[in-house]
Each structure stands twice: as C-alpha cells, then as structure tokens.
Amino acid sequence: MKTWIMIRHGKSSWELNVSDKDRPLNQRGIDDAHNMGAFLEDQKCTIDAVFSSPAIRAAHTALIVSREMNLPMHKISFSESLYDFSGEDVLEFVRCLDDTMDTVMTFGHNNTCTSLSYSLADFTGDNIPTAGAVLFRFDVSLWSEIIKANAEYFFPKTIAKP
C-alpha cells in the first residue's frame, strides 16, 4: 500500500509585484495551513518524506503543515518537478519515488492538484481549494505502479478547526 497526501499551497497574496515563484501566502493561507497541519496531525498520519515545489507559497505551506504535524525539518525536500501546473511532472516525480517509503506528502499547485484528483481518483468537484489535501491510497507495493486510488478529500472549510 502506498499513500500520497497531495496538498495544494495555501491562499497566496497578489499585493506584491514579484515573480510567480516569489508570491507569498496571505493571512488566510497561513491560517489554513496551520489548521490543515493540525487536522492531519490529529489523523495520526505517519509521513516518510515531504516534498514541495520551490515556489515560496508552496514551501511556506509545507513548512507550516510539517511543523503542525511535528515532522522534523530534515524530512522536507524541494523539487522543481513539483512546480508544475499540468500534473505530468508531479506524477512522474511520485512514480519515481524510493519504494522504501510508504507514505509521502507533496505540496504543489493547481491545475495539477485538480487534474490528478480527476485522473487518479473519483474527484467530481470544480477544483481542489487552496490548502486542500487529497489523501490517495494505492493498492500497490511500487510507486511506479500507481494508476488508480481510493481517495479522501480534506478542505479548509470542511475540516474541524483545532
């Protein structure tokens, strides 16, 4: 069994005149990341590794969620492959993960999160909201074999606040 928790970055700010990669989270994005991390910690998720897009808004979300989950910072890595908006690079990244890891968490962007939710699971909504988490469970022993998953969806507006 392989488990992938895919999280879309928190709500970002458009107030600064910066490049796309340098856009920070706004206050709602920060708050939602704290709440999602606390929620996932309550779910007793055991995480082998955390991977994030290097974009500031994704990296900041990853750091906040990981801290709320009491994950050591050495478990977090950054990859350009996760700065993807189609989902192709992200899916290839996950399919190439070390098979000794059973549960990973990634932080990325839309349209990737929504597209992968449609193609890998039963998602029928319009999109995965900011700071939304999709918990994919694949009945395989190798990451390279992931095709279809059972999934659970956790969104900031629907999770219990700590």
N, C-alpha and C positions, 0 to 999 in steps of 0.2 A: 504494500500500500504506500503510495506517495501522496503527500498533502502539500498543496501550494496555496498560501494565503497571498492573494494579489490585492494590493491596496492602491487606490488612486490617491495622488497627493491631495493635501488639504487646499481649501479655497485660497487662491493667490491674490495679491494686490496688483492693481494696474496703475497705482498712483505715481510710481517712479518711472522715469524714462530710462529703462535698462533693457538689455537684450532678453530674449525669451528665457534663456538658461539662468539669468540672474534675477528673475522675478521672485520676490519673497512671498511668504504666506501673509495673509491679513489676519486680524484678530480672530475672526470666525474659524479660519483654517487652523490656527494654533489651538483654539479651544476644542474643535472637532478632533484633532489629532490626539490631544490629551484624553478625551472621552473614549475614542476608539481604542487607544492603548490600554486604558483601564478596563474596558469591556473585554478585550482579548485576554488580558491577564486573568480576569475572573473566569474565563473559559478554560483556564489551565492548559493553554497551548504550549507544547514543548517545541521550540524552534532550534533547528540545527544551524541555520545561517540566515542572514538578512542581506538582501541585495537591493540597491537603489540606483535610480537614474542619478547622474551627477547634477541635474538641474537643482538650483537652490530650494525651490518649493518642495520637490520630492525628497531631497536629502534632509531637509528640516523636518518633514513629516516622519521620515524613517527614524530620525534621532529621537523625536518626541515619543512616538509609539514604542520604540525599543526601550526607552527609559521607563515609561509607564509599565512595561511588561517585565521590568527588572532584568533585561538582557544585557550581558556585558558588551561594551562597545566594540571589542575585538571581533564580534560576530558580524559586524556590518562592513560590507564592501560596496564599492561603487563601480558601475559598468556603463560605458557609453551605449551598449546594446539595449539598455533599458530606457534610453532617451529616444523612444520610438513611438510613432503615432499610428502605425498601421497594425502592429501586433506581430508581424513576421519575425522581426529581430528578437523580440521578447520570447516568443515561443521557441525559437531556435536556441536562445540562451538557456531556457529552462530544460529543454530536451538534452542539452549537453552538460547538465549538472553532474557532479560526482554522485554515483549511486549509493555511496555510504550514507548520504543524507536522506532522511525520510520526510522531513518537514522543513520547508523554506518559506520565507516571506519576501515579497518583492514590492517595491514602491515605484510607480510609474505614472503614466499619463493616459488621458483619453485621446483619441478614439480607441487606443489599444485595449483598455480595460473593458469597454463595452463590446468591442469586436470579439475578443477572446471569450467573454461570457456567453455570447451568442453561439460561437463555433464549438466551444468545449463543453458547454452545459445547456441548461434549459432556460436561460435568462430570456424574459419576454418584455422587460421594461424598455423605456426610451434610452436610458443611459445609466451607467454607474456614477453616482454622485461623488463630488469631491469628498475625500476621506472615507469613501465607501470601501468595504472589504468583501472580497469573494473568496470563500474557502472551497477550493477544489479538492476532491478526493478521487484519486485514480486507483483503480484495482489492478496495478502493475507493480513489478519489482524494479524496473529500469525507467529512468526519466525519459529515455529515448523512445519509449513505448506509449507515452501519454497521447491519447486521442480524445476520448470522451470521459467526462467526470460527473459524479454527483456533486452538487454544489449547494452551499448555503450563502445567503447574502445578508450582510450587516451594514446598515446605513446609519449615518449620524442621527437622522430624525427618528429612527425607529428603535435604536438600542436604548437600554436602560442607562440613564446617567448615573455616575457614581455619587 
